[in-house]
Amino acid sequence: MHTYEDSLNNFNLANSEGVFVADELPMVWLSIDAVATENGKKRPGYIRMSGRSGFEFFGENTPEGAGRRAAEQALTMLGSKPAPMGEMPVVLAAGGGVIFHEAVGHGLEADGIKRKTSMFTGMVGEKVGSEHVTVIDDGTLANLRGSFNFDDEGVPAKRNVLIENGVLKGYLNDLLTAKYLNVEPTGNGRRQSYRYYPLVRMSNTLLAPGSLEPGEVIEATEKGIYAKELGGGEVDTASGNFTFGLREGYLIENGEIKAPILGATLIGNGPDVMKKIDMVASDMAHWPGTCGKGQWVPVTSGAPTLRISRITIGGRE
């Protein structure tokens, strides 16, 4: 089964401050569900692709390739064994940045700072992650799903460094929160459509790459879990507590990826996990999504291959 959508949004904004901007925003989306069956067992595979682009997006991101990856994922999981449980290292494959979008990014949106409901309130200049952690929200990146030229208040999109080498540098702002905090707006006032009022929202939220090869991160992990593809999850944005299922995961034994596992869940706290990231590779992959916060807007999460030194795994044995 697959879902395909495309759109072209002609965006025009004028306000009483004398701002007038016009923009043209294309978008494509393709998701593919596959199911593999064997001896009464069924295992799913799922791939999604999206970009701020027209149909030319599929020149490099072919639907055939996406269908093949979804099928391979489903077939691989047919041979999975029950996941272990307990605390252990987890190597998160490139693209797993949705954890940081949900468990950390929402806490950096300044409407939560204004209400004092965010765990990052009053912490600018303090260490909130390991020295390997640099988090950036960048709406200017070409062709990503969360990109735009102007936000919905007419502020140009920007590259905003939120956390640098583990130190909190600032928050995401719209015009109202920027005025409240006496800072410059970051270009993150976004709304679902003209029928809604703008809210502080992420765009493309990325954990910056490091210097290691992805293989080095795996080889340095004697025993743990390789989280290749995350599934659904739940997050308390006030505390950062989260649970995320693994759509595709593997055991790591003696620095090598081994058998696929079934039923694994990552259970943790966003700020705590940020402090436990001890290895970061130089690769990068993106996860396209749609973020809900009373309104739905397109976003992208991104991350390199990285290791969380210890996190709780909910498993089946």
MOLINDA-V389550 format. One record per backbone hydrogen bond with DSSP energy under -1.0 kcal/mol. NH is the residue of the N-H (numbers start at 1). CO is the residue of the C=O. Records with the same first field share a line. If there is no record, write none. Layout:
NH=CO + CO
//
This chain:
3=31
5=29
7=27
9=25
11=23
13=21
15=19
18=15
21=13
23=11
25=9
27=7
28=51
29=5
30=49
31=3
32=47
33=1
34=45
36=43
38=41
41=38
43=36
45=34
47=32
49=30
51=28
52=143
53=51
57=54
58=55
59=56
61=57
66=62
67=63
68=64
69=65
70=66
71=67
72=68
73=69
74=70
75=71
76=72
77=73
79=76
80=77
81=260
83=262
86=313
88=311
90=308
91=225
92=306
93=227
95=303
96=93
99=96
101=97
102=98
103=99
104=100
105=100
106=101
108=105
109=106
110=172
112=109
114=110
115=111
117=112
118=112
121=118
123=120
125=168
126=123
128=166
129=166
130=274
133=130
135=163
136=206
137=160
138=204
139=158
144=141
147=144
148=139
151=155
152=189
154=151
157=149
160=137
162=135
163=135
164=167
166=133
167=164
168=126
169=162
170=162
172=108
178=174
179=175
180=176
181=177
183=178
188=173
190=199
196=193
199=190
201=188
205=300
206=136
207=302
208=134
210=281
212=280
217=213
218=214
219=215
220=216
221=218
224=252
225=89
226=250
227=91
228=226 + 248
229=248
231=245
234=243
236=241
240=236
242=268
243=234
244=266
245=232
246=264
247=229
248=229
250=226
251=259
252=224
253=256
254=222
255=221
256=253
258=251
261=249
262=81
265=314
266=244
267=312
268=242
270=240
273=269
274=270
276=273
278=307
281=305
282=212
285=303
287=301
289=299
291=297
293=295
297=291
299=289
300=203
301=287
302=205
303=285
306=92
307=279
308=90
309=276
311=88
312=267
313=86
314=265
316=83
317=83
//
